[in-house]
């Protein structure tokens, strides 16, 4: 059974991206899915000076854990057109532990936001940058207007729900 790790690029306890990633992985039948909470992987602000004192143990463990999964499902929060600061900091630390943060594994990359752009800026940035971090981005999905499109744990915008389900199907088929 293939192992999937899923998380949102947010440390918010009410993350809309976490809600999206939870809904997306509900469609992964016959997979072992592990949902991570990025609040468990925060660290002090990265700097070369801090790195000289060693890496945070919990991030070394996360880096090693990433290597054990067959694929990633990530939904990124967009803050002012870019990654959420705490998540970016975690990725910065992880990239110093092992440049291939995502262990050269397949990825379904998503984003959502309250706006009509659905996290388009961070999604495009990640699609360009993540391959340098060892991600094989196979499919991406954006959900605009989160609060109008998502309710009670599901996507209520029928067109976007079909689009997500198609993205999940394409991604799952790519793992065979």
C-alpha positions as CSV (number, residue, x, y, z in Angstrom):
1,X,0.0,0.0,0.0
2,X,1.4,3.4,-1.0
3,X,2.0,5.9,1.7
4,X,0.9,9.5,1.2
5,X,1.9,12.4,3.4
6,X,-0.4,15.4,3.3
7,X,-0.3,18.9,5.0
8,X,-1.0,22.5,4.5
9,X,1.7,25.2,4.3
10,X,0.1,27.0,7.2
11,X,0.5,27.1,11.0
12,X,-3.0,28.5,11.5
13,X,-5.3,26.4,13.7
14,X,-8.2,27.4,11.4
15,X,-6.3,26.9,8.1
16,X,-8.5,26.8,5.0
17,X,-5.7,25.0,3.2
18,X,-5.7,22.3,5.9
19,X,-9.5,21.9,5.2
20,X,-8.8,21.6,1.5
21,X,-6.0,19.1,1.9
22,X,-8.2,17.0,4.3
23,X,-11.0,17.0,1.7
24,X,-8.6,16.1,-1.1
25,X,-7.1,13.1,0.7
26,X,-10.5,11.8,1.5
27,X,-10.5,10.7,-2.1
28,X,-7.4,8.5,-1.7
29,X,-8.8,5.1,-1.3
30,X,-6.4,2.2,-0.8
31,X,-3.6,4.5,0.4
32,X,-2.1,5.0,3.8
33,X,-2.5,8.7,4.4
34,X,-0.6,10.6,7.1
35,X,-1.9,14.1,7.8
36,X,0.8,16.4,9.3
37,X,0.2,19.7,11.2
38,X,2.8,22.2,10.4
39,X,2.3,23.7,13.8
40,X,4.4,20.8,15.1
41,X,7.3,21.7,12.9
42,X,8.0,25.4,13.6
43,X,11.5,26.5,14.4
44,X,13.3,29.7,15.2
45,X,14.1,31.9,12.3
46,X,16.7,30.3,10.0
47,X,20.1,31.9,9.7
48,X,23.5,30.6,8.9
49,X,24.6,31.6,12.3
50,X,21.9,29.4,13.9
51,X,22.7,26.6,11.6
52,X,26.2,26.4,13.0
53,X,24.7,25.3,16.3
54,X,23.0,22.4,14.5
55,X,19.6,21.5,13.1
56,X,16.4,21.3,15.2
57,X,15.9,17.7,16.1
58,X,12.2,17.6,15.1
59,X,13.1,18.9,11.7
60,X,15.8,16.2,11.2
61,X,13.1,13.7,12.1
62,X,10.7,15.3,9.6
63,X,13.4,15.3,6.9
64,X,14.0,11.5,7.5
65,X,10.2,10.9,7.7
66,X,9.6,12.5,4.3
67,X,11.9,9.9,2.7
68,X,9.6,7.1,3.8
69,X,6.5,8.3,1.9
70,X,5.7,7.5,-1.7
71,X,4.0,10.9,-2.5
72,X,3.1,14.3,-1.2
73,X,-0.2,16.2,-1.1
74,X,0.3,19.8,-0.1
75,X,-2.0,22.9,-0.1
76,X,-0.2,26.2,0.3
77,X,-1.4,29.2,2.2
78,X,-0.7,32.5,0.5
79,X,0.3,35.5,2.6
80,X,0.8,38.7,0.7
81,X,1.4,36.8,-2.5
82,X,4.0,34.4,-1.1
83,X,4.5,31.4,1.3
84,X,3.3,31.8,4.9
85,X,6.4,32.9,6.8
86,X,6.5,30.0,9.4
87,X,6.1,27.4,6.7
88,X,8.8,29.0,4.5
89,X,11.1,29.0,7.5
90,X,10.5,25.3,8.0
91,X,11.3,24.6,4.3
92,X,14.4,26.8,4.6
93,X,15.6,24.6,7.5
94,X,14.7,21.4,5.8
95,X,16.5,22.4,2.6
96,X,19.7,22.8,4.6
97,X,19.3,19.3,6.1
98,X,18.8,17.8,2.7
99,X,18.4,19.9,-0.5
100,X,16.0,17.3,-1.8
101,X,13.4,18.2,0.8
102,X,10.6,16.3,-1.0
103,X,12.8,13.3,-1.6
104,X,12.3,13.3,-5.4
105,X,8.7,12.0,-4.9
106,X,5.5,12.8,-6.8
107,X,3.4,15.7,-5.5
108,X,-0.2,17.0,-5.8
109,X,0.2,20.7,-5.2
110,X,-2.8,22.9,-4.3
111,X,-3.7,26.3,-2.9
112,X,-6.8,28.1,-1.8
113,X,-7.6,31.6,-0.6
114,X,-10.6,33.7,0.1
115,X,-9.9,35.7,-3.0
116,X,-10.8,35.0,-6.6
117,X,-7.2,34.1,-7.4
118,X,-7.1,31.0,-5.1
119,X,-3.5,31.3,-4.0
120,X,-2.3,31.6,-7.6
121,X,0.9,33.5,-6.8
122,X,2.2,31.0,-4.2
123,X,1.0,28.0,-6.4
124,X,3.0,29.3,-9.4
125,X,6.0,30.1,-7.2
126,X,6.0,26.6,-5.7
127,X,5.6,24.9,-9.2
128,X,8.7,26.7,-10.3
129,X,10.7,26.3,-7.0
130,X,9.7,22.9,-5.6
131,X,11.4,20.8,-8.3
132,X,14.7,22.3,-7.1
133,X,13.7,20.8,-3.7
134,X,13.2,17.4,-5.0
135,X,9.4,17.6,-5.8
136,X,8.0,16.0,-8.9
137,X,4.9,18.2,-9.2
138,X,2.5,16.1,-11.3
139,X,-0.8,17.9,-10.8
140,X,-1.9,21.2,-9.3
141,X,-5.2,22.6,-8.2
142,X,-6.4,26.0,-7.1
143,X,-9.7,26.7,-5.3
144,X,-10.6,30.4,-5.4
145,X,-13.2,32.1,-3.2
146,X,-12.9,29.5,-0.4
147,X,-15.7,30.7,1.7
148,X,-18.2,30.6,-1.2
149,X,-16.8,27.4,-2.6
150,X,-16.3,25.2,0.5
151,X,-18.8,24.3,3.2
152,X,-19.1,21.5,5.8
153,X,-15.9,19.8,4.8
154,X,-16.6,19.6,1.0
155,X,-16.3,21.7,-2.1
156,X,-19.8,23.0,-2.9
157,X,-18.8,24.7,-6.2
158,X,-19.7,21.7,-8.4
159,X,-17.2,22.7,-11.2
160,X,-14.3,23.1,-8.8
161,X,-15.3,19.8,-7.0
162,X,-15.1,17.9,-10.4
163,X,-11.8,19.7,-11.1
164,X,-10.3,18.5,-7.8
165,X,-11.6,15.0,-8.2
166,X,-10.1,14.9,-11.7
167,X,-6.8,16.2,-10.4
168,X,-6.8,13.5,-7.6
169,X,-7.6,10.8,-10.2
170,X,-4.8,11.9,-12.5
171,X,-2.4,12.0,-9.6
172,X,-3.4,8.6,-8.3
173,X,-3.1,7.2,-11.9
174,X,0.4,8.7,-12.1
175,X,1.5,6.7,-9.0
176,X,0.8,3.3,-10.6
